[in-house]
Amino acid sequence: MSKFFISCDEASILSTRDQYNDLSPKEKFRHKLHNGHCIGCRSFNKKSRLFSRTLNGLGWVKLSNPQKNSIKEKLKAAMKK
Protein backbone atom coordinates (compact mmCIF):
# COMPACT_ATOMS: atom_id res chain seq x y z
CA MET A 1 0.00 0.00 0.00
CA SER A 2 1.09 3.56 -0.56
CA LYS A 3 1.47 6.31 1.97
CA PHE A 4 -2.14 7.45 1.70
CA PHE A 5 -4.16 4.44 0.63
CA ILE A 6 -5.20 1.83 3.18
CA SER A 7 -6.72 -1.62 2.97
CA CYS A 8 -10.35 -2.38 3.74
CA ASP A 9 -9.27 -4.09 6.98
CA GLU A 10 -7.49 -0.94 8.13
CA ALA A 11 -10.45 1.19 7.05
CA SER A 12 -12.87 -0.88 9.14
CA ILE A 13 -10.69 -0.37 12.23
CA LEU A 14 -10.45 3.36 11.55
CA SER A 15 -14.21 3.48 11.03
CA THR A 16 -14.79 1.99 14.45
CA ARG A 17 -12.26 4.28 16.11
CA ASP A 18 -13.76 7.30 14.33
CA GLN A 19 -17.06 6.72 16.15
CA TYR A 20 -15.20 7.43 19.40
CA ASN A 21 -13.34 10.46 18.00
CA ASP A 22 -10.05 8.62 18.38
CA LEU A 23 -8.38 9.40 15.04
CA SER A 24 -5.44 11.64 14.33
CA PRO A 25 -5.86 14.11 11.45
CA LYS A 26 -3.71 11.86 9.22
CA GLU A 27 -5.83 8.80 10.02
CA LYS A 28 -9.02 10.78 9.45
CA PHE A 29 -7.75 11.86 6.01
CA ARG A 30 -6.75 8.31 5.04
CA HIS A 31 -10.13 6.99 6.22
CA LYS A 32 -12.07 9.58 4.20
CA LEU A 33 -9.89 8.96 1.16
CA HIS A 34 -10.54 5.21 1.33
CA ASN A 35 -14.28 5.63 1.88
CA GLY A 36 -14.40 7.98 -1.09
CA HIS A 37 -13.65 5.15 -3.50
CA CYS A 38 -14.73 1.99 -1.64
CA ILE A 39 -18.47 1.30 -1.68
CA GLY A 40 -18.15 -1.68 0.66
CA CYS A 41 -16.39 0.33 3.37
CA ARG A 42 -18.86 3.20 3.03
CA SER A 43 -21.64 0.69 3.60
CA PHE A 44 -19.81 -0.82 6.59
CA ASN A 45 -19.29 2.65 8.07
CA LYS A 46 -22.96 3.54 7.66
CA LYS A 47 -24.20 0.25 9.17
CA SER A 48 -21.70 0.44 12.02
CA ARG A 49 -22.82 3.95 12.96
CA LEU A 50 -26.47 2.89 12.83
CA PHE A 51 -25.70 -0.11 15.03
CA SER A 52 -23.87 2.08 17.57
CA ARG A 53 -26.72 4.61 17.66
CA THR A 54 -29.20 1.79 18.22
CA LEU A 55 -27.15 0.34 21.09
CA ASN A 56 -26.68 3.75 22.68
CA GLY A 57 -30.41 4.31 22.45
CA LEU A 58 -31.12 1.21 24.51
CA GLY A 59 -29.48 2.78 27.54
CA TRP A 60 -28.60 -0.52 29.20
CA VAL A 61 -25.50 -1.28 27.15
CA LYS A 62 -22.73 0.92 28.50
CA LEU A 63 -18.99 0.37 28.87
CA SER A 64 -16.98 1.80 31.73
CA ASN A 65 -14.04 4.07 30.93
CA PRO A 66 -11.48 1.31 31.74
CA GLN A 67 -13.30 -1.04 29.35
CA LYS A 68 -13.32 1.62 26.62
CA ASN A 69 -9.61 2.29 27.14
CA SER A 70 -8.86 -1.43 26.92
CA ILE A 71 -10.69 -1.65 23.60
CA LYS A 72 -8.84 1.42 22.29
CA GLU A 73 -5.48 -0.13 23.18
CA LYS A 74 -6.39 -3.39 21.47
CA LEU A 75 -7.47 -1.51 18.33
CA LYS A 76 -4.22 0.49 18.31
CA ALA A 77 -2.21 -2.74 18.68
CA ALA A 78 -4.15 -4.28 15.77
CA MET A 79 -3.41 -1.23 13.60
CA LYS A 80 0.34 -1.64 14.20
CA LYS A 81 0.34 -5.20 12.82
C-alpha positions in Angstrom: 0.0 0.0 0.0 1.1 3.6 -0.6 1.5 6.3 2.0 -2.1 7.4 1.7 -4.2 4.4 0.6 -5.2 1.8 3.2 -6.7 -1.6 3.0 -10.3 -2.4 3.7 -9.3 -4.1 7.0 -7.5 -0.9 8.1 -10.4 1.2 7.1 -12.9 -0.9 9.1 -10.7 -0.4 12.2 -10.4 3.4 11.6 -14.2 3.5 11.0 -14.8 2.0 14.5 -12.3 4.3 16.1 -13.8 7.3 14.3 -17.1 6.7 16.2 -15.2 7.4 19.4 -13.3 10.5 18.0 -10.0 8.6 18.4 -8.4 9.4 15.0 -5.4 11.6 14.3 -5.9 14.1 11.4 -3.7 11.9 9.2 -5.8 8.8 10.0 -9.0 10.8 9.4 -7.7 11.9 6.0 -6.7 8.3 5.0 -10.1 7.0 6.2 -12.1 9.6 4.2 -9.9 9.0 1.2 -10.5 5.2 1.3 -14.3 5.6 1.9 -14.4 8.0 -1.1 -13.7 5.1 -3.5 -14.7 2.0 -1.6 -18.5 1.3 -1.7 -18.2 -1.7 0.7 -16.4 0.3 3.4 -18.9 3.2 3.0 -21.6 0.7 3.6 -19.8 -0.8 6.6 -19.3 2.6 8.1 -23.0 3.5 7.7 -24.2 0.3 9.2 -21.7 0.4 12.0 -22.8 4.0 13.0 -26.5 2.9 12.8 -25.7 -0.1 15.0 -23.9 2.1 17.6 -26.7 4.6 17.7 -29.2 1.8 18.2 -27.1 0.3 21.1 -26.7 3.8 22.7 -30.4 4.3 22.5 -31.1 1.2 24.5 -29.5 2.8 27.5 -28.6 -0.5 29.2 -25.5 -1.3 27.2 -22.7 0.9 28.5 -19.0 0.4 28.9 -17.0 1.8 31.7 -14.0 4.1 30.9 -11.5 1.3 31.7 -13.3 -1.0 29.3 -13.3 1.6 26.6 -9.6 2.3 27.1 -8.9 -1.4 26.9 -10.7 -1.7 23.6 -8.8 1.4 22.3 -5.5 -0.1 23.2 -6.4 -3.4 21.5 -7.5 -1.5 18.3 -4.2 0.5 18.3 -2.2 -2.7 18.7 -4.2 -4.3 15.8 -3.4 -1.2 13.6 0.3 -1.6 14.2 0.3 -5.2 12.8 
